[in-house]
Amino acid sequence: MPVDVYLNVVVAGILTGLVYGLMALGLSVIFGVVRVVNFAHGEMMSVAMYLAVVLFSSFELDPLLMLVPIAAVMFVFGYVLQAGLINPFITRPEHSQFLLIVALALIIVNALLIVFGPDARTVQTSYAYDSFQLGPVLVDASKAYAGGAAIAFAAALFAFFRFSRVGTAIRACADNYTGALVIGLNVKHLYALTFALGAACVGAAGSMMTLIVDVTPVLGPTYTLLAFVIVITGGLGSMAGALLGGILIGLTEAVAGLLFTPSAKSMFAFAILVLVLLFRPQGLLGKRLS
Amino acid sequence: MTPAALARLGGGTSRHIVILLMLLLAVLLAPWAVNDYLLTVLIVILYSAFTGQAWNIMMGFAGQLSLGHALYAGLGAYVAAVLFVDYGIGPWIGFLAAVPVAMACGAVIGFLAFRFGVAGVYFAILTIAFAEFARIGFDHLPAVNASAGLFLPVRQATRNDVWHLRGSPTMFYYVILAATVAAFVLCRLLLKSRMGYFWLAIREDEEAARAAGVNTFRYKMYAVMISAALTSFAGVFYAFFYNNLFPEQVFSIGRSIEMILGPVIGGIGTLFGPILGAFVLTGLAEALNAVMAFYGLDIPGAKQVLYGICLLVVIVALPEGVWPPLARRLGVGKDKL
C-alpha cells in the first residue's frame, strides 16, 4: 500500500482518538474525584448520541452545534444521578457501587433498544463527504471538526480545574476528602458537580461521535470498555493521560482496521491494555503506585 | 445419612432438613408435574443457579469480582462442541478437555491481575476485556465457523443417551439438577475447608490475611481456577442443550452480567443465595413474558430492563441480597448458609 494511505489512516485515527479521549476524560475526572467507577459511561455516551440523532433527524440541527446543549443536558443528568443515587453509596463497598452502576447501564442500554430499536441510525450532514487536502494527506472534514471540538472542550475543562475557584475546590476534595470537609466545602455538591462535568464530557463526545460512526444501542458497553482501556492506558487520575490514551487507542484501532479487518480492531485495544497492565500498571502518564 | 447428620452438614435443625428434603423431592418429581415449557424454564433456572454458584466461589468467597465469566462458559461450550462435531467425541470427555482450557485461561487472567496488583474493579475490567477478546477472536476464527456459528447435529431422540447428552428435556433437567446439587455440596465443602477460611480472610481484608501468613496469591489463583472449571461445565451443558453457538452470544458482556445477577440478588457469599436468586430472577422474567404475551407484546430488551430494575432495587434496599434476611426469618441465619 502507498504511504499516503497509511498517513490518511493515521490522521483519521488520531482525530477519532481525540473524541475517544474526551469521552475517557469524563471517566477519569469522575474516578479521580468521586472514586466511583462509572460503569455506565458508554451507556451515557449512547444516550447523548441518540439525543444528537433525534435532534438532527427531527430538526436538522447539526451535532457540532448541538454538542453544547447536549453536554448541558448530560450535565444535569449526571448531577441528578450522583446527588440522588450514587452519593448515598459513597461509603458502601466498592463492588456495591459498581453493581449499582452496572444495573443502571443494563437499564439504559435496553431502554434505548426498546425506544429506538436495534437498527443503526446515522447523521448525514451536508459536509459528510467533504475533506481537506493537506499536502499528501486527505483529512475527512467531519473527523477534523470533531477532533477540533474535542480539543476545545478538553481545554475548557483543563482551564476550569486549573483556574476557577470551584475547580480548585473539586481538586481539594480529590486530594483530601476529610480536609475538604473540615474547611467547610460542600463535598456532596462538589461530587455531584464533578459527576455532572464527567457526564458533560461524554455528552459532547457522544454528539461529535455521531459524525464518525453509526449509532446503535449496543454501542454502550463497547464504549464503556473502551473508555476504561483508555483511562488505564493513559494513567488513572491523569487528565492529559486520558487524552493521550484516547489518541493511542484511536490510532491503534485505525491501523489495525487497515491491516487486518475493522471488526477485529478492538482486540488490539485489549492487547494494549494487557501490555500496559504488565509493564506499566500506573499507565503512561500516571503517577507511580506506592 | 440420617437427618441429624444432614442437619449438622447444613448447619440447621432437623425441621429445616425436613423442609429441605421436601424441596428436594419436589425438584426430583418436577418433570412429571409440569409441561415441556415449564420444564425448560426449570432447566434455565438450574443452569443459572449452577453458574451463579460457580461465580460465587470467586466473588462471594474470595472477594474477586469477575464480570467476564461468559469467557469460561464459552470456552467450555466451544471445546466440547468442536470435539463432538469434528471428532465425534462425547460431551463428558469434552468436559474433561474443557476444564484444563478454562482453568488455564483463568490462571492467565489471575496471574496477570494478582501479580501486578490489578485489584477490585480494575480486575473486573480485565476479566471483561478477556471475555471481549475471546468474543472478537472466536468471531474471526474459521475453525469454529467464526460469526456464522457452530451447530451441533440434532437427531430425533428415540431414547435418552446421557453419555452423549442427546435426549429429552427431562434428561437435561436431571443432568443440570445433579450438577447444581453437586456444585452446592462442593461449595459447602470448600467454604468449610481450610481454603474456604483463607478465602473469607482475603475477602474481608487482604492485607490482614497476608500479614497473618495466608499466601493470598495462591488462594486467589485457586478460587479463579476452581470457579473457571465449574463454569466450563455450564458451557458444555449449554452447547448440548441449545445445539448452537455464536461468539456474539456465548461470550457477550450481557451473558456475563446475567450470570452474576442470581447470586447478587440472592446474596453474595451465601450458599443458597445463587439458587434462590436464580428462581427469583427467572421467575420474574417468566412472569413478565406471560404478561407481555397476554397483551400480545413482543419487546426485546424488556426482560433486561426488568433485570436491571431488580438489581437496582436489591442493591439499594437489600444490600446483602434476598437470602440472608430470609434465612434470619427462617431461623437458619446463624451459620450464613
Interface residues (C-beta under 8 A of the other chain):
Chain A: V37 F39 R92 E94 H95 S96 F98 L99 L100 V102 A103 L104 A105 L106 I107 V109 N110 A111 L113 I114 P118 P217 P221 L225 F228 V229 I232 T261 S263 A264 S266 M267 F270 A271 L273 V274 L277 L278 P281 L289
Chain B: M59 L65 L67 L112 A113 F116 G117 V118 G120 V121 Y122 A124 I125 L126 I128 A129 F130 E132 F133 I136 G137 D139 H140 I253 G254 I257 I260 V264 I299 P300 G301 A302 Q304 V305 Y307 G308 I309 L311 L312 I315 V316 P319
